Amino acid sequence: MSLKTVADIATGEELLHVDDISLSFGGVKAIQDISFDITKGEIRAIIGPNGAGKTSMLNVINGFYHPQVGTITFLGEERRKMRPYMAACQGISRTFQNVALFAGMSTLDNIMAGRSLKMHKNFFWQMFRYGPALNEEIEHRRAVEEIIDFLEIEPIRKTPVGQLPYGLQKRVELGRALAAEPSLLLLDEPMAGMNLEEKEDMSRFIIDVNQQFGTTIALIEHDMGVVMDLADRIVVLDYGKKIADGLPAQVQADQNVIDAYLGVAH
């Protein structure tokens, strides 16, 4: 089966569709009958109180979890069980709630790791870094240096990421996800634990990724001010169920959303 690319989908058309997804762990229903879509070029926020099923939803989209019910349609092709490798090959990349970097490796090498699926020379050539493999590595390093410039992290390019403050580690993780040149970028709480200045920087980079690179973004974030500023549309989950879906102003005024965030009894 051939893998479509984002170039096959026109701007504004549906890039991904989640259809009646349900996911349970034993007797715990993490997601119940969730449906929504993501159109190409938008920033789509997924919000809700703690335990609402947001990260589980991202894990379903990139194939880490396989739902018991429902399907994912990506780039026009239906997937009941999207595999992580297939998702990555088709152009789905992500960051995580907790920073998932190689602490002993430099910023540059961590971002280079995001280019691994784009490296096609065999192990023999790569081991000796000779001929075609060396030329390929130079090409990928050039792409990584452009990401480093874009994220304004040139001074730390050779610094082991384990020595970096948390905000910069989150920026490096974004760089690694961008290195895969995703058509759909999944950001799981990219601003968790950041101060105001770091949030402003990260917000700027997210907007630039969306506008300059044309990357579609699905964003989980607890800071409602950030969500209202960044998102084109918002889907709201609560206890694994969808309770609202629409434009930021519509969602903000929805009584079900207000009740969920105020802790009103269900």
Protein Blocks (a to p, Z undefined) as FASTA:
>chain_A
ZZddfklpcghiafbdcehiacdehjacfbghiacdddehiacddeddehilmmmmmmmm
nomaccfbdcddeehiacfbdcfklmmmnopacddfbacddfkbcfklmmmmmmmmmpcb
dfklmmnopajlmmmmmmmmmmmmmmmmmnopmmmmmgcfklpcfklmmmmmmmmmmmno
pabdcdehklgoiafklmmmmmmmmmmmmmmnopacddddfblklmmmmpmbdcddeehi
afbdcdfklmmmpmklmmmmnopaZZ
